Amino acid sequence: MIKKVRKLRPVPTNCKFCKEKIDPDYKEVNDLSKFLTERGKIIGKDRSGVCAKHGRRVTHAIKHARYIGLLPYVVQPH
């Protein structure tokens, strides 16, 4: 039996960082947590709606915040 593979439709690029003309910062934990799932995984730029440039910078800022201890690496499910 052949399985149908459902592709997720990409979200249109409405980059909030381009609109506000700011760069993502590792100290803004509330903004960065919007780009994480409940389990602590980083959401890709195709699902979050940021442009490619800011998607890379968001990823780098999240990893920097994790290294410092501002964001958790893994969230334990309850």
Gaussian input, Z-matrix of N, CA and C with variables (Angstrom, degrees):
# hf/3-21g

backbone

0 1
 N
 C     1     B1
 C     2     B2     1     A1
 N     3     B3     2     A2     1     D1
 C     4     B4     3     A3     2     D2
 C     5     B5     4     A4     3     D3
 N     6     B6     5     A5     4     D4
 C     7     B7     6     A6     5     D5
 C     8     B8     7     A7     6     D6
 N     9     B9     8     A8     7     D7
 C    10    B10     9     A9     8     D8
 C    11    B11    10    A10     9     D9
 N    12    B12    11    A11    10    D10
 C    13    B13    12    A12    11    D11
 C    14    B14    13    A13    12    D12
 N    15    B15    14    A14    13    D13
 C    16    B16    15    A15    14    D14
 C    17    B17    16    A16    15    D15
 N    18    B18    17    A17    16    D16
 C    19    B19    18    A18    17    D17
 C    20    B20    19    A19    18    D18
 N    21    B21    20    A20    19    D19
 C    22    B22    21    A21    20    D20
 C    23    B23    22    A22    21    D21
 N    24    B24    23    A23    22    D22
 C    25    B25    24    A24    23    D23
 C    26    B26    25    A25    24    D24
 N    27    B27    26    A26    25    D25
 C    28    B28    27    A27    26    D26
 C    29    B29    28    A28    27    D27
 N    30    B30    29    A29    28    D28
 C    31    B31    30    A30    29    D29
 C    32    B32    31    A31    30    D30
 N    33    B33    32    A32    31    D31
 C    34    B34    33    A33    32    D32
 C    35    B35    34    A34    33    D33
 N    36    B36    35    A35    34    D34
 C    37    B37    36    A36    35    D35
 C    38    B38    37    A37    36    D36
 N    39    B39    38    A38    37    D37
 C    40    B40    39    A39    38    D38
 C    41    B41    40    A40    39    D39
 N    42    B42    41    A41    40    D40
 C    43    B43    42    A42    41    D41
 C    44    B44    43    A43    42    D42
 N    45    B45    44    A44    43    D43
 C    46    B46    45    A45    44    D44
 C    47    B47    46    A46    45    D45
 N    48    B48    47    A47    46    D46
 C    49    B49    48    A48    47    D47
 C    50    B50    49    A49    48    D48
 N    51    B51    50    A50    49    D49
 C    52    B52    51    A51    50    D50
 C    53    B53    52    A52    51    D51
 N    54    B54    53    A53    52    D52
 C    55    B55    54    A54    53    D53
 C    56    B56    55    A55    54    D54
 N    57    B57    56    A56    55    D55
 C    58    B58    57    A57    56    D56
 C    59    B59    58    A58    57    D57
 N    60    B60    59    A59    58    D58
 C    61    B61    60    A60    59    D59
 C    62    B62    61    A61    60    D60
 N    63    B63    62    A62    61    D61
 C    64    B64    63    A63    62    D62
 C    65    B65    64    A64    63    D63
 N    66    B66    65    A65    64    D64
 C    67    B67    66    A66    65    D65
 C    68    B68    67    A67    66    D66
 N    69    B69    68    A68    67    D67
 C    70    B70    69    A69    68    D68
 C    71    B71    70    A70    69    D69
 N    72    B72    71    A71    70    D70
 C    73    B73    72    A72    71    D71
 C    74    B74    73    A73    72    D72
 N    75    B75    74    A74    73    D73
 C    76    B76    75    A75    74    D74
 C    77    B77    76    A76    75    D75
 N    78    B78    77    A77    76    D76
 C    79    B79    78    A78    77    D77
 C    80    B80    79    A79    78    D78
 N    81    B81    80    A80    79    D79
 C    82    B82    81    A81    80    D80
 C    83    B83    82    A82    81    D81
 N    84    B84    83    A83    82    D82
 C    85    B85    84    A84    83    D83
 C    86    B86    85    A85    84    D84
 N    87    B87    86    A86    85    D85
 C    88    B88    87    A87    86    D86
 C    89    B89    88    A88    87    D87
 N    90    B90    89    A89    88    D88
 C    91    B91    90    A90    89    D89
 C    92    B92    91    A91    90    D90
 N    93    B93    92    A92    91    D91
 C    94    B94    93    A93    92    D92
 C    95    B95    94    A94    93    D93
 N    96    B96    95    A95    94    D94
 C    97    B97    96    A96    95    D95
 C    98    B98    97    A97    96    D96
 N    99    B99    98    A98    97    D97
 C   100   B100    99    A99    98    D98
 C   101   B101   100   A100    99    D99
 N   102   B102   101   A101   100   D100
 C   103   B103   102   A102   101   D101
 C   104   B104   103   A103   102   D102
 N   105   B105   104   A104   103   D103
 C   106   B106   105   A105   104   D104
 C   107   B107   106   A106   105   D105
 N   108   B108   107   A107   106   D106
 C   109   B109   108   A108   107   D107
 C   110   B110   109   A109   108   D108
 N   111   B111   110   A110   109   D109
 C   112   B112   111   A111   110   D110
 C   113   B113   112   A112   111   D111
 N   114   B114   113   A113   112   D112
 C   115   B115   114   A114   113   D113
 C   116   B116   115   A115   114   D114
 N   117   B117   116   A116   115   D115
 C   118   B118   117   A117   116   D116
 C   119   B119   118   A118   117   D117
 N   120   B120   119   A119   118   D118
 C   121   B121   120   A120   119   D119
 C   122   B122   121   A121   120   D120
 N   123   B123   122   A122   121   D121
 C   124   B124   123   A123   122   D122
 C   125   B125   124   A124   123   D123
 N   126   B126   125   A125   124   D124
 C   127   B127   126   A126   125   D125
 C   128   B128   127   A127   126   D126
 N   129   B129   128   A128   127   D127
 C   130   B130   129   A129   128   D128
 C   131   B131   130   A130   129   D129
 N   132   B132   131   A131   130   D130
 C   133   B133   132   A132   131   D131
 C   134   B134   133   A133   132   D132
 N   135   B135   134   A134   133   D133
 C   136   B136   135   A135   134   D134
 C   137   B137   136   A136   135   D135
 N   138   B138   137   A137   136   D136
 C   139   B139   138   A138   137   D137
 C   140   B140   139   A139   138   D138
 N   141   B141   140   A140   139   D139
 C   142   B142   141   A141   140   D140
 C   143   B143   142   A142   141   D141
 N   144   B144   143   A143   142   D142
 C   145   B145   144   A144   143   D143
 C   146   B146   145   A145   144   D144
 N   147   B147   146   A146   145   D145
 C   148   B148   147   A147   146   D146
 C   149   B149   148   A148   147   D147
 N   150   B150   149   A149   148   D148
 C   151   B151   150   A150   149   D149
 C   152   B152   151   A151   150   D150
 N   153   B153   152   A152   151   D151
 C   154   B154   153   A153   152   D152
 C   155   B155   154   A154   153   D153
 N   156   B156   155   A155   154   D154
 C   157   B157   156   A156   155   D155
 C   158   B158   157   A157   156   D156
 N   159   B159   158   A158   157   D157
 C   160   B160   159   A159   158   D158
 C   161   B161   160   A160   159   D159
 N   162   B162   161   A161   160   D160
 C   163   B163   162   A162   161   D161
 C   164   B164   163   A163   162   D162
 N   165   B165   164   A164   163   D163
 C   166   B166   165   A165   164   D164
 C   167   B167   166   A166   165   D165
 N   168   B168   167   A167   166   D166
 C   169   B169   168   A168   167   D167
 C   170   B170   169   A169   168   D168
 N   171   B171   170   A170   169   D169
 C   172   B172   171   A171   170   D170
 C   173   B173   172   A172   171   D171
 N   174   B174   173   A173   172   D172
 C   175   B175   174   A174   173   D173
 C   176   B176   175   A175   174   D174
 N   177   B177   176   A176   175   D175
 C   178   B178   177   A177   176   D176
 C   179   B179   178   A178   177   D177
 N   180   B180   179   A179   178   D178
 C   181   B181   180   A180   179   D179
 C   182   B182   181   A181   180   D180
 N   183   B183   182   A182   181   D181
 C   184   B184   183   A183   182   D182
 C   185   B185   184   A184   183   D183
 N   186   B186   185   A185   184   D184
 C   187   B187   186   A186   185   D185
 C   188   B188   187   A187   186   D186
 N   189   B189   188   A188   187   D187
 C   190   B190   189   A189   188   D188
 C   191   B191   190   A190   189   D189
 N   192   B192   191   A191   190   D190
 C   193   B193   192   A192   191   D191
 C   194   B194   193   A193   192   D192
 N   195   B195   194   A194   193   D193
 C   196   B196   195   A195   194   D194
 C   197   B197   196   A196   195   D195
 N   198   B198   197   A197   196   D196
 C   199   B199   198   A198   197   D197
 C   200   B200   199   A199   198   D198
 N   201   B201   200   A200   199   D199
 C   202   B202   201   A201   200   D200
 C   203   B203   202   A202   201   D201
 N   204   B204   203   A203   202   D202
 C   205   B205   204   A204   203   D203
 C   206   B206   205   A205   204   D204
 N   207   B207   206   A206   205   D205
 C   208   B208   207   A207   206   D206
 C   209   B209   208   A208   207   D207
 N   210   B210   209   A209   208   D208
 C   211   B211   210   A210   209   D209
 C   212   B212   211   A211   210   D210
 N   213   B213   212   A212   211   D211
 C   214   B214   213   A213   212   D212
 C   215   B215   214   A214   213   D213
 N   216   B216   215   A215   214   D214
 C   217   B217   216   A216   215   D215
 C   218   B218   217   A217   216   D216
 N   219   B219   218   A218   217   D217
 C   220   B220   219   A219   218   D218
 C   221   B221   220   A220   219   D219
 N   222   B222   221   A221   220   D220
 C   223   B223   222   A222   221   D221
 C   224   B224   223   A223   222   D222
 N   225   B225   224   A224   223   D223
 C   226   B226   225   A225   224   D224
 C   227   B227   226   A226   225   D225
 N   228   B228   227   A227   226   D226
 C   229   B229   228   A228   227   D227
 C   230   B230   229   A229   228   D228
 N   231   B231   230   A230   229   D229
 C   232   B232   231   A231   230   D230
 C   233   B233   232   A232   231   D231

   B1=1.4341
   B2=1.5307
   B3=1.2804
   B4=1.4498
   B5=1.5240
   B6=1.3242
   B7=1.4628
   B8=1.5159
   B9=1.3196
   B10=1.4534
   B11=1.5234
   B12=1.3002
   B13=1.4511
   B14=1.5208
   B15=1.3201
   B16=1.4539
   B17=1.5216
   B18=1.2940
   B19=1.4484
   B20=1.5213
   B21=1.3202
   B22=1.4491
   B23=1.5201
   B24=1.2794
   B25=1.4523
   B26=1.5295
   B27=1.3139
   B28=1.4696
   B29=1.5307
   B30=1.3103
   B31=1.4577
   B32=1.5189
   B33=1.3439
   B34=1.4621
   B35=1.5293
   B36=1.3145
   B37=1.4578
   B38=1.5161
   B39=1.3159
   B40=1.4562
   B41=1.5165
   B42=1.3030
   B43=1.4536
   B44=1.5258
   B45=1.3435
   B46=1.4665
   B47=1.5191
   B48=1.3297
   B49=1.4534
   B50=1.5306
   B51=1.3332
   B52=1.4627
   B53=1.5321
   B54=1.3292
   B55=1.4656
   B56=1.5219
   B57=1.3393
   B58=1.4629
   B59=1.5213
   B60=1.3377
   B61=1.4702
   B62=1.5209
   B63=1.3543
   B64=1.4567
   B65=1.5226
   B66=1.3158
   B67=1.4536
   B68=1.5190
   B69=1.3294
   B70=1.4707
   B71=1.5230
   B72=1.3324
   B73=1.4505
   B74=1.5186
   B75=1.3165
   B76=1.4625
   B77=1.5275
   B78=1.3349
   B79=1.4679
   B80=1.5295
   B81=1.3152
   B82=1.4665
   B83=1.5278
   B84=1.3184
   B85=1.4615
   B86=1.5249
   B87=1.3286
   B88=1.4685
   B89=1.5187
   B90=1.3258
   B91=1.4632
   B92=1.5218
   B93=1.3266
   B94=1.4628
   B95=1.5192
   B96=1.3288
   B97=1.4645
   B98=1.5266
   B99=1.3235
   B100=1.4650
   B101=1.5332
   B102=1.3236
   B103=1.4595
   B104=1.5223
   B105=1.3448
   B106=1.4526
   B107=1.5183
   B108=1.3288
   B109=1.4599
   B110=1.5259
   B111=1.3347
   B112=1.4603
   B113=1.5190
   B114=1.3185
   B115=1.4632
   B116=1.5311
   B117=1.3278
   B118=1.4608
   B119=1.5033
   B120=1.3307
   B121=1.4610
   B122=1.5234
   B123=1.3147
   B124=1.4614
   B125=1.5259
   B126=1.3345
   B127=1.4651
   B128=1.5295
   B129=1.3125
   B130=1.4567
   B131=1.5169
   B132=1.3147
   B133=1.4623
   B134=1.5232
   B135=1.3454
   B136=1.4584
   B137=1.5242
   B138=1.3362
   B139=1.4651
   B140=1.5283
   B141=1.3359
   B142=1.4615
   B143=1.5205
   B144=1.3260
   B145=1.4584
   B146=1.5145
   B147=1.3210
   B148=1.4558
   B149=1.5269
   B150=1.3319
   B151=1.4621
   B152=1.5282
   B153=1.3183
   B154=1.4627
   B155=1.5229
   B156=1.3107
   B157=1.4603
   B158=1.5244
   B159=1.3274
   B160=1.4541
   B161=1.5313
   B162=1.3231
   B163=1.4608
   B164=1.5126
   B165=1.3317
   B166=1.4622
   B167=1.5213
   B168=1.3229
   B169=1.4684
   B170=1.5208
   B171=1.3393
   B172=1.4644
   B173=1.5216
   B174=1.3208
   B175=1.4581
   B176=1.5227
   B177=1.3186
   B178=1.4622
   B179=1.5211
   B180=1.3463
   B181=1.4651
   B182=1.5292
   B183=1.3392
   B184=1.4624
   B185=1.5204
   B186=1.3331
   B187=1.4600
   B188=1.5246
   B189=1.3197
   B190=1.4655
   B191=1.5286
   B192=1.3422
   B193=1.4629
   B194=1.5257
   B195=1.3175
   B196=1.4656
   B197=1.5197
   B198=1.3262
   B199=1.4591
   B200=1.5259
   B201=1.3335
   B202=1.4586
   B203=1.5274
   B204=1.3295
   B205=1.4609
   B206=1.5122
   B207=1.3317
   B208=1.4621
   B209=1.5232
   B210=1.3270
   B211=1.4601
   B212=1.5225
   B213=1.3226
   B214=1.4657
   B215=1.5235
   B216=1.3312
   B217=1.4585
   B218=1.5278
   B219=1.3310
   B220=1.4627
   B221=1.5100
   B222=1.3314
   B223=1.4556
   B224=1.5206
   B225=1.3090
   B226=1.4599
   B227=1.5293
   B228=1.3325
   B229=1.4739
   B230=1.5286
   B231=1.3153
   B232=1.4761
   B233=1.4882
   A1=109.38
   A2=116.53
   A3=121.97
   A4=109.07
   A5=114.87
   A6=119.74
   A7=109.34
   A8=115.62
   A9=119.53
   A10=108.49
   A11=115.06
   A12=120.30
   A13=107.58
   A14=114.29
   A15=118.46
   A16=109.51
   A17=116.46
   A18=120.48
   A19=108.58
   A20=115.18
   A21=119.24
   A22=108.93
   A23=115.16
   A24=119.97
   A25=108.81
   A26=118.36
   A27=118.88
   A28=111.44
   A29=114.21
   A30=121.30
   A31=107.70
   A32=118.91
   A33=118.67
   A34=110.82
   A35=115.54
   A36=120.79
   A37=109.61
   A38=115.37
   A39=122.89
   A40=106.62
   A41=115.70
   A42=120.86
   A43=110.41
   A44=115.46
   A45=119.31
   A46=110.98
   A47=117.24
   A48=120.47
   A49=111.05
   A50=117.04
   A51=120.21
   A52=110.63
   A53=116.14
   A54=119.34
   A55=112.05
   A56=116.36
   A57=120.77
   A58=112.74
   A59=116.72
   A60=123.83
   A61=111.48
   A62=115.21
   A63=121.72
   A64=108.72
   A65=116.54
   A66=121.90
   A67=108.96
   A68=118.02
   A69=119.88
   A70=110.51
   A71=115.85
   A72=121.60
   A73=109.18
   A74=117.13
   A75=120.78
   A76=112.19
   A77=117.81
   A78=120.75
   A79=112.29
   A80=118.08
   A81=122.19
   A82=108.72
   A83=115.57
   A84=121.78
   A85=111.22
   A86=117.94
   A87=120.15
   A88=111.56
   A89=117.02
   A90=120.22
   A91=111.48
   A92=116.64
   A93=120.20
   A94=112.19
   A95=117.47
   A96=119.68
   A97=111.80
   A98=118.41
   A99=121.88
   A100=111.60
   A101=116.37
   A102=121.34
   A103=111.93
   A104=116.62
   A105=122.57
   A106=109.62
   A107=116.38
   A108=120.28
   A109=108.99
   A110=115.73
   A111=119.70
   A112=111.50
   A113=116.76
   A114=121.35
   A115=112.50
   A116=117.44
   A117=121.03
   A118=114.19
   A119=118.17
   A120=121.08
   A121=109.87
   A122=115.77
   A123=121.24
   A124=108.70
   A125=115.89
   A126=121.52
   A127=107.99
   A128=117.51
   A129=122.01
   A130=112.28
   A131=114.13
   A132=118.47
   A133=112.67
   A134=117.40
   A135=119.39
   A136=111.28
   A137=118.77
   A138=122.04
   A139=112.49
   A140=117.70
   A141=119.65
   A142=112.85
   A143=117.89
   A144=120.44
   A145=114.89
   A146=118.78
   A147=119.97
   A148=109.04
   A149=115.82
   A150=119.63
   A151=109.28
   A152=116.90
   A153=121.79
   A154=111.35
   A155=117.20
   A156=121.30
   A157=111.11
   A158=116.01
   A159=119.46
   A160=111.68
   A161=118.04
   A162=120.44
   A163=111.43
   A164=116.52
   A165=120.35
   A166=110.90
   A167=116.63
   A168=119.93
   A169=112.09
   A170=117.49
   A171=121.01
   A172=109.48
   A173=117.03
   A174=121.14
   A175=110.95
   A176=116.49
   A177=120.43
   A178=110.78
   A179=117.78
   A180=121.52
   A181=110.92
   A182=117.56
   A183=120.74
   A184=110.26
   A185=117.04
   A186=119.96
   A187=111.42
   A188=117.62
   A189=121.83
   A190=110.01
   A191=117.24
   A192=120.94
   A193=111.23
   A194=117.95
   A195=121.04
   A196=110.87
   A197=116.46
   A198=120.61
   A199=111.05
   A200=116.79
   A201=121.57
   A202=111.28
   A203=116.83
   A204=120.19
   A205=113.86
   A206=117.33
   A207=120.49
   A208=111.94
   A209=117.06
   A210=122.68
   A211=109.25
   A212=117.83
   A213=119.35
   A214=110.95
   A215=115.94
   A216=120.50
   A217=110.54
   A218=116.04
   A219=122.03
   A220=108.10
   A221=116.42
   A222=121.17
   A223=107.41
   A224=116.75
   A225=121.12
   A226=109.73
   A227=118.17
   A228=119.60
   A229=110.43
   A230=115.81
   A231=119.95
   A232=109.81
   D1=134.82
   D2=-177.56
   D3=-91.02
   D4=128.68
   D5=177.70
   D6=-89.36
   D7=140.14
   D8=173.98
   D9=-87.67
   D10=133.18
   D11=179.08
   D12=-97.09
   D13=119.98
   D14=178.14
   D15=-88.29
   D16=124.59
   D17=176.88
   D18=-92.84
   D19=138.13
   D20=175.49
   D21=-76.29
   D22=135.60
   D23=178.77
   D24=-77.82
   D25=126.65
   D26=-178.26
   D27=-66.73
   D28=147.22
   D29=178.23
   D30=-77.99
   D31=141.06
   D32=177.94
   D33=-62.81
   D34=146.60
   D35=-176.96
   D36=-76.44
   D37=104.91
   D38=174.15
   D39=-124.48
   D40=73.70
   D41=-172.14
   D42=-71.21
   D43=116.71
   D44=-179.51
   D45=-70.69
   D46=-25.33
   D47=179.36
   D48=-73.25
   D49=-34.52
   D50=176.55
   D51=-71.50
   D52=-39.63
   D53=-179.50
   D54=-64.16
   D55=-43.30
   D56=-178.00
   D57=-88.54
   D58=-4.85
   D59=179.94
   D60=54.91
   D61=49.89
   D62=176.12
   D63=-128.36
   D64=165.19
   D65=175.07
   D66=-109.70
   D67=147.71
   D68=176.63
   D69=-65.03
   D70=138.79
   D71=-177.99
   D72=-122.41
   D73=141.43
   D74=-176.78
   D75=-68.26
   D76=-19.31
   D77=-178.43
   D78=-80.90
   D79=-16.16
   D80=179.88
   D81=-90.15
   D82=79.57
   D83=-173.45
   D84=-68.00
   D85=-35.11
   D86=-179.72
   D87=-64.26
   D88=-39.61
   D89=178.06
   D90=-69.77
   D91=-40.07
   D92=-177.99
   D93=-71.15
   D94=-29.47
   D95=-178.76
   D96=-68.83
   D97=-16.49
   D98=175.29
   D99=-70.34
   D100=-18.26
   D101=-179.04
   D102=-102.02
   D103=17.94
   D104=176.80
   D105=-120.15
   D106=148.71
   D107=174.51
   D108=-81.10
   D109=178.41
   D110=178.44
   D111=-65.02
   D112=-27.37
   D113=179.68
   D114=-84.85
   D115=-7.84
   D116=178.73
   D117=98.52
   D118=9.54
   D119=179.48
   D120=-83.80
   D121=147.39
   D122=178.90
   D123=-77.89
   D124=129.94
   D125=178.10
   D126=-80.42
   D127=134.75
   D128=179.88
   D129=-68.19
   D130=161.32
   D131=-177.30
   D132=-68.68
   D133=-20.91
   D134=177.49
   D135=-72.96
   D136=-26.49
   D137=179.53
   D138=-96.09
   D139=-24.69
   D140=-176.52
   D141=-89.11
   D142=-23.13
   D143=176.72
   D144=91.16
   D145=7.84
   D146=176.74
   D147=-88.65
   D148=160.43
   D149=179.78
   D150=-74.91
   D151=171.87
   D152=-175.76
   D153=-64.07
   D154=-42.17
   D155=-178.13
   D156=-62.71
   D157=-48.43
   D158=-178.80
   D159=-76.50
   D160=-23.58
   D161=174.14
   D162=-63.22
   D163=-41.46
   D164=176.88
   D165=-66.94
   D166=-39.61
   D167=-179.60
   D168=-70.17
   D169=-34.95
   D170=176.52
   D171=-64.45
   D172=-43.62
   D173=178.89
   D174=-60.65
   D175=-44.11
   D176=179.60
   D177=-65.18
   D178=-40.27
   D179=179.81
   D180=-66.16
   D181=-38.83
   D182=178.23
   D183=-64.86
   D184=-43.66
   D185=179.38
   D186=-65.02
   D187=-36.83
   D188=177.54
   D189=-66.30
   D190=-43.63
   D191=178.89
   D192=-65.23
   D193=-34.56
   D194=176.38
   D195=-66.82
   D196=-41.74
   D197=-178.83
   D198=-63.15
   D199=-40.32
   D200=179.64
   D201=-73.44
   D202=-29.45
   D203=179.54
   D204=109.70
   D205=11.03
   D206=179.28
   D207=-79.96
   D208=-29.32
   D209=177.14
   D210=-122.69
   D211=147.36
   D212=178.59
   D213=-79.52
   D214=151.57
   D215=173.67
   D216=-73.27
   D217=-46.27
   D218=-178.70
   D219=-134.42
   D220=136.00
   D221=176.08
   D222=-99.04
   D223=126.95
   D224=-179.38
   D225=-76.53
   D226=125.99
   D227=176.62
   D228=-72.51
   D229=143.47
   D230=-178.91
   D231=-104.07

